[in-house]
Amino acid sequence: RYELAPAMPPAVLDHLQKGCLRQDAETPKPGDALFRHVQNALVATNRQALDAAAEQARQQGFRPVILTDKMVGEAREQAALLVAQARRMAAELPADAQPLCLLAGGETTVTLRGGGRGGRNQEMALAASLALQDCPHVCALFAGTDGTDGPTDAAGGCAWAGNLAVTGMEQARHALEKNDSYPILHHCGALLRTGPTRTNVMDLAVLLVWPEKAQ
């Protein structure tokens, strides 16, 4: 398809052709002798990032709750689920309860429906913003731990009640449908820019929850 064969080393091309013909295993399988001298070590994980975030939240007076380090699925749908859970917890908290910091980690996906600009964390932030406009007791942040979200200069975005007043709900909904979260969040002052962090352990979602009864 891409006419790469002439540029390949003969040994590589031979190996791939044998794999296609089932004359050789293209990918080593479990138990292969190639793995006898291979060791794998995780030096940094999403769970470690969540634990560090939980400790920071604790120091800031929040009670951290790590929900999962396996967050997957459609970005906007996962954002809606997290916001719904946060809103339920806010409604159930006693008025004098310690505020919560809900934490989730993983990596969502975005189904492209338009040619907009953004990333999966910005899409989550915009979807969460739409769900939080009438909810002053929850705010949220969604970010990539490498400091980059999609082909943008942002790590992600934030969501809080009233942050879409600059653009309006209808324009925000339209932008979400076009996967065009970056301009909306930029106009609302809701982009998170950290610069490159020189590490990558997937994404983090942080939702701060205050008791609804205390408002």
Summary of the structure (lengths in Angstrom):
residues: 215
radius of gyration: 21.8
end to end distance: 60.8
largest distance: 71.2
contacts: 676
relative contact order: 0.17
helix: 38%
strand: 18%
